[in-house]
């Protein structure tokens, strides 16, 4: 029986003892237990951390959304407030512009009264002779010119103030428009940020997102700026109504003052027409009486001249008798009663003739004075007639101030009106 042996080969490594093997096993078991405990603690802490970070992140996002929503609401409130102020400014600017345009039209409308007053003064300056007087009509027309010029200055000053106010309102309106645009842009931007969430497709990391932007300001500065803008608009709107009211009051006051002065001027012109008409009628009566007296004076001069011729013939007769009786001869050439009577007759006739000549000279002088005065009356009557027609034409010119009330009047109607103006109803004979 053969015996076989096995060749045993061992690794040339150090072999551990059983105790070392057991120790190593225990060590591995203990390390595994420790690692499992650490893993359990890590999982537990990770779960707690996940829950805490999720809750904290959600609450932070919620607070951010609430802050954005509050900011959007605040922007909306301030935008609405400023927009209401903006609309008020637009409305006030429109009303103020209308009042300013009305005042400017009133100023332009004063050019017609100015031209009418100038034509009236020029027309009345065409009067002749003693009719060139500083009467009540002239004074009232010049007062009307002063009132009109004062009204122009007053309305022009109010228009200037309204224009300056409109410029300030336009500037404030521009600033408010920029403010409203900025707030609308900020509101839209914040609304867009409020609409974003973590699932949005256009979110990315941003470099240095927490930096403070350039030209930024604090919330208190923004709030103070917004309040100042609204207060600026309110301050500009505070006196706008007063300016509009001042424009209306000045316009109505100017119109009333001018209308009142126009009525006084027309009354004074009508009064002057009546006085001129009365003076003309008086002069016509005087002219008629002067002509009658001149005719009587001419007749009297002719009668006196005839009487003078008669007395001249009688004087010639008496002197011829005396001269013929002076041819007697001898003692017949005596100074008898006939001679004395003839001498007395000659003296009386000479004295009568002298008195007649003096009376004729006096009558002729009186006639010359009457004729001279009649010529003066004729000239003055012509001047008064010219002055009367001048005042009537001036009164006609003033009808343009009332929109041409008599502008299209027919000649017959114009004649009736002139008769009524000159108070000639009782003096013109009826048909």
C-alpha positions in Angstrom: 0.0 0.0 0.0 1.5 3.2 -1.1 1.4 6.3 1.0 0.9 9.7 -0.8 1.8 13.0 0.9 0.5 16.4 -0.1 2.8 19.2 -0.6 1.5 22.2 1.3 2.5 25.5 0.1 1.8 28.6 2.2 1.9 32.2 1.2 5.0 33.8 2.4 3.0 36.3 4.4 2.6 36.8 8.1 -0.2 34.8 9.5 -2.4 36.3 12.2 -3.3 34.6 15.3 -6.9 33.7 16.1 -7.0 36.3 18.7 -5.9 38.9 16.2 -8.5 37.6 13.8 -11.2 38.0 16.5 -9.9 41.4 17.4 -10.1 42.4 13.8 -13.6 41.2 13.5 -14.7 43.0 16.6 -13.0 46.1 15.3 -14.8 45.9 12.0 -18.1 45.3 13.8 -17.6 48.3 16.0 -16.6 50.5 13.1 -19.6 49.4 11.1 -21.9 50.1 14.1 -20.3 53.6 14.4 -20.7 54.3 10.8 -24.3 53.2 10.7 -24.9 55.4 13.8 -23.3 58.4 12.0 -25.3 57.7 8.9 -28.5 57.6 10.9 -27.7 60.9 12.6 -26.8 62.5 9.3 -30.0 61.3 7.7 -32.0 62.6 10.7 -30.3 65.9 10.7 -30.5 66.2 6.9 -34.3 65.5 7.1 -34.6 68.2 9.8 -32.5 70.6 7.8 -34.5 69.9 4.6 -37.8 70.6 6.5 -36.4 73.7 8.2 -34.9 75.1 5.0 -38.0 74.4 3.0 -40.2 76.1 5.6 -37.8 79.0 6.0 -37.5 79.4 2.2 -41.3 79.2 1.7 -41.9 81.7 4.4 -39.1 84.0 3.1 -40.7 83.8 -0.4 -44.1 84.4 1.1 -42.9 87.5 2.9 -41.1 88.7 -0.2 -44.3 88.2 -2.3 -46.2 90.1 0.4 -43.6 92.9 0.4 -43.8 93.1 -3.4 -47.7 93.0 -3.3 -47.7 95.8 -0.6 -45.2 97.8 -2.7 -47.4 97.4 -5.8 -50.5 98.5 -3.8 -48.6 101.5 -2.5 -47.4 102.4 -6.0 -50.9 102.0 -7.3 -52.3 104.3 -4.5 -49.8 107.0 -5.1 -50.1 106.6 -8.9 -53.9 107.0 -8.6 -53.5 110.0 -6.4 -51.0 111.7 -8.7 -53.1 110.7 -11.7 -56.1 112.4 -10.1 -54.0 115.5 -9.5 -52.8 115.3 -13.1 -56.4 115.2 -14.4 -57.3 118.2 -12.2 -54.3 120.1 -13.6 -55.4 119.3 -17.2 -59.0 120.4 -16.4 -57.8 123.6 -14.7 -55.5 124.3 -17.6 -58.3 123.8 -20.1 -60.6 126.1 -18.1 -57.9 128.7 -17.6 -57.0 128.6 -21.3 -60.7 129.2 -22.2 -60.9 132.1 -19.8 -57.6 133.5 -21.2 -58.8 133.1 -24.8 -62.1 134.8 -23.8 -60.1 137.7 -22.3 -57.9 137.9 -25.4 -61.0 138.0 -27.6 -62.3 140.8 -25.4 -59.0 142.6 -25.9 -59.2 142.2 -29.6 -62.8 143.3 -29.6 -61.7 146.6 -28.0 -60.0 147.6 -31.2 -63.4 148.4 -32.8 -64.3 150.9 -29.9 -60.8 152.4 -30.2 -61.2 153.0 -33.9 -64.8 154.4 -33.3 -63.6 156.7 -30.6 -60.7 157.9 -32.8 -63.1 158.5 -35.7 -65.5 160.3 -33.3 -62.8 162.6 -32.0 -61.5 163.2 -35.6 -65.1 163.9 -36.8 -65.8 166.3 -33.9 -62.5 168.0 -34.5 -63.8 169.0 -37.9 -66.1 171.6 -36.3 -65.6 175.2 -37.3 -65.2 178.6 -35.6 -66.8 179.0 -32.2 -68.1 175.5 -32.3 -64.6 174.2 -31.4 -65.5 173.9 -27.7 -64.5 171.6 -24.8 -68.0 170.5 -24.2 -69.4 167.6 -22.2 -69.5 165.3 -25.2 -65.8 165.9 -25.9 -65.0 165.2 -22.2 -67.0 162.1 -22.0 -65.5 160.7 -25.2 -62.0 161.3 -23.9 -63.1 159.7 -20.6 -64.3 156.8 -22.6 -60.9 156.5 -24.3 -59.2 156.6 -20.8 -61.6 153.9 -19.6 -60.9 151.8 -22.7 -57.1 152.1 -22.3 -57.3 151.3 -18.6 -59.4 148.2 -19.4 -56.9 147.2 -22.0 -54.1 147.5 -19.4 -56.1 145.6 -16.8 -57.0 142.8 -19.2 -53.5 142.5 -20.6 -52.1 142.3 -17.1 -54.6 139.5 -16.2 -53.7 137.7 -19.5 -50.0 137.9 -18.6 -50.7 136.4 -15.2 -52.8 133.6 -16.7 -50.1 132.9 -19.2 -47.5 132.7 -16.5 -49.8 130.4 -14.5 -50.3 128.2 -17.5 -46.5 127.9 -18.0 -46.1 126.8 -14.3 -49.0 124.4 -14.6 -47.5 123.0 -17.8 -44.2 122.5 -16.0 -45.8 120.7 -13.1 -47.9 118.7 -15.5 -44.7 117.5 -17.3 -43.2 116.5 -13.9 -46.3 114.7 -12.9 -46.4 112.9 -16.2 -42.9 111.7 -15.7 -43.7 110.7 -12.1 -46.8 108.7 -13.3 -44.8 107.0 -16.0 -42.0 106.0 -13.6 -44.5 104.7 -11.1 -46.4 102.7 -13.9 -43.0 101.3 -15.0 -42.1 100.4 -11.4 -45.5 98.9 -10.8 -45.3 96.8 -14.0 -41.8 95.6 -13.0 -42.9 94.6 -9.5 -45.9 92.9 -10.9 -43.7 90.9 -13.2 -41.4 90.0 -10.3 -44.5 89.0 -8.3 -45.6 86.7 -11.1 -42.2 84.8 -11.1 -41.8 81.6 -9.1 -39.0 79.0 -8.8 -40.5 77.0 -11.7 -40.2 79.9 -14.1 -38.0 79.3 -17.2 -36.2 82.7 -17.2 -34.6 82.6 -13.8 -30.8 82.4 -13.6 -27.9 83.2 -11.3 -26.9 86.8 -11.4 -23.5 88.2 -10.5 -23.6 90.4 -7.4 -27.4 90.6 -7.3 -27.4 92.2 -3.8 -25.4 95.2 -4.9 -26.9 98.7 -4.3 -27.8 100.1 -7.8 -26.3 103.4 -8.8 -28.4 106.6 -8.3 -30.7 104.7 -5.9 -32.3 106.4 -2.9 -33.8 105.3 0.4 -37.5 104.6 0.9 -37.9 107.7 3.0 -36.4 109.9 0.3 -38.8 108.3 -2.3 -41.8 108.9 0.0 -40.8 112.5 0.7 -40.2 113.1 -3.1 -43.6 111.7 -3.9 -45.4 113.8 -1.3 -43.5 116.9 -2.4 -44.6 116.3 -6.0 -48.2 116.0 -5.0 -47.9 119.0 -2.7 -46.3 121.1 -5.5 -49.3 120.3 -7.8 -51.7 121.1 -5.0 -50.0 124.5 -4.4 -50.2 125.3 -8.1 -53.8 124.4 -8.2 -54.7 126.4 -5.1 -54.8 129.8 -6.8 -55.9 128.7 -10.3 -59.6 129.2 -9.5 -58.8 132.6 -8.1 -57.0 133.5 -11.3 -59.9 132.3 -13.5 -62.4 134.2 -11.3 -60.2 137.3 -11.6 -60.2 137.0 -15.4 -64.0 136.7 -15.5 -64.5 139.5 -13.0 -62.1 141.8 -14.8 -63.7 141.1 -18.1 -67.2 141.7 -16.9 -66.1 144.8 -14.9 -64.3 146.2 -18.0 -67.3 145.5 -20.2 -69.7 147.2 -17.7 -67.5 150.2 -17.2 -67.1 150.6 -20.9 -70.8 150.2 -21.5 -71.6 152.7 -18.8 -69.1 155.2 -20.2 -70.4 154.7 -23.7 -73.9 155.4 -22.6 -72.7 158.6 -20.8 -70.8 159.6 -23.9 -73.8 159.0 -26.2 -76.1 160.9 -23.8 -73.7 163.8 -23.8 -73.5 163.7 -27.6 -77.3 163.7 -27.8 -77.5 166.5 -25.3 -75.0 168.5 -27.3 -77.0 167.8 -30.5 -80.1 169.1 -28.7 -78.3 172.2 -27.5 -76.8 172.8 -30.9 -80.2 172.3 -32.5 -81.8 174.8 -30.1 -79.0 177.3 -30.7 -79.4 176.8 -34.4 -83.1 177.4 -34.2 -82.4 180.5 -32.1 -79.9 181.8 -34.7 -82.3 181.1 -37.5 -85.0 183.1 -35.7 -82.4 185.9 -35.1 -81.4 185.7 -38.7 -85.0 186.1 -39.8 -85.5 189.0 -37.5 -82.2 190.6 -38.7 -83.3 190.3 -42.3 -86.6 191.9 -41.5 -84.9 194.7 -39.6 -82.4 195.2 -42.5 -85.3 195.5 -44.9 -86.9 198.0 -42.7 -83.6 199.8 -42.4 -83.2 200.0 -46.1 -86.7 201.3 -46.5 -86.0 203.9 -43.8 -82.8 204.9 -45.5 -84.6 205.3 -48.8 -87.3 207.4 -47.1 -84.7 209.6 -45.4 -82.8 210.0 -48.7 -86.1 211.0 -50.4 -86.8 213.4 -47.6 -83.3 214.8 -48.0 -83.9 215.3 -51.7 -87.1 217.1 -50.9 -85.4 219.3 -48.4 -82.6 219.9 -50.9 -85.0 221.2 -53.4 -86.7 223.4 -50.8 -83.3 224.7 -49.8 -82.5 225.4 -53.4 -85.8 227.2 -53.7 -85.2 229.4 -50.7 -81.6 230.2 -51.6 -82.7 231.0 -55.2 -85.3 233.4 -53.9 -82.8 235.1 -51.6 -80.3 235.4 -54.4 -82.9 236.7 -56.9 -84.2 239.2 -54.3 -80.7 240.4 -53.8 -80.9 241.8 -57.4 -83.4 244.5 -56.4 -82.2 248.1 -57.0 -82.3 251.2 -54.9 -84.2 251.4 -51.8 -86.1 248.3 -52.7 -83.2 246.3 -51.6 -84.3 246.3 -48.0 -84.3 243.6 -45.3 -88.0 243.1 -45.0 -90.0 240.4 -43.4 -89.8 238.3 -46.5 -86.0 238.4 -46.4 -86.0 237.5 -42.7 -88.4 234.7 -43.3 -86.4 233.4 -46.3 -83.2 233.5 -44.2 -85.0 231.7 -41.4 -86.2 229.2 -43.9 -82.7 228.7 -45.3 -81.3 228.2 -41.9 -84.0 225.8 -40.9 -83.7 223.8 -44.1 -79.9 223.6 -43.7 -80.4 222.4 -40.2 -83.0 219.9 -41.3 -80.8 218.8 -44.1 -77.9 218.4 -41.7 -80.0 216.4 -39.3 -81.3 214.2 -42.2 -77.8 213.6 -43.4 -76.7 212.7 -39.8 -79.7 210.4 -39.5 -79.0 208.8 -42.9 -75.4 208.2 -41.9 -76.6 206.8 -38.6 -79.1 204.6 -40.4 -76.5 203.4 -42.9 -74.1 202.7 -40.0 -76.8 200.8 -38.3 -77.5 198.9 -41.5 -73.8 198.1 -41.9 -73.8 196.8 -38.3 -76.9 194.8 -39.0 -75.4 193.4 -42.1 -72.1 192.6 -40.4 -73.9 190.9 -37.5 -76.1 189.1 -40.0 -73.0 187.8 -41.7 -71.7 186.7 -38.3 -75.0 184.9 -37.6 -74.8 183.3 -41.1 -71.3 182.0 -40.4 -72.2 180.9 -36.9 -75.4 179.3 -38.2 -73.3 177.4 -40.9 -70.9 176.4 -38.2 -73.7 175.2 -36.0 -75.3 173.3 -38.8 -71.9 171.7 -39.6 -71.4 170.9 -35.9 -74.9 169.4 -35.7 -74.2 167.2 -38.7 -70.8 166.3 -37.3 -72.3 165.2 -34.0 -75.0 163.2 -35.8 -72.4 161.5 -37.9 -70.4 160.8 -34.8 -73.4 159.3 -33.2 -73.9 157.2 -36.3 -70.4 156.0 -36.0 -71.0 154.9 -32.5 -73.7 152.5 -33.7 -70.8 150.2 -34.7 -70.3 149.7 -31.0 -73.7 148.0 -30.8 -73.2 145.7 -33.7 -74.5 148.1 -36.4 -78.0 148.6 -35.1 -78.7 151.3 -37.8 -76.1 150.0 -40.2 -78.7 148.8 -42.8 -81.3 151.5 -42.2 -83.1 152.9 -45.2 -82.8 156.6 -46.0 -86.4 157.2 -44.8 -85.7 155.4 -41.6 -82.5 157.3 -41.2 -84.3 160.6 -41.7 -86.9 159.7 -39.1 -84.1 158.8 -36.7 -82.3 162.1 -37.3 -85.6 164.0 -36.7 -86.1 162.1 -33.5 -82.5 162.7 -32.4 -82.7 166.4 -33.1 -86.2 166.8 -31.5 -87.7 168.3 -34.6 -91.0 166.6 -34.5 -92.9 169.7 -33.5 -91.0 172.0 -35.8 -91.5 170.1 -39.1 -94.9 170.8 -40.6 -97.1 167.8 -41.3 -98.2 166.9 -44.8 
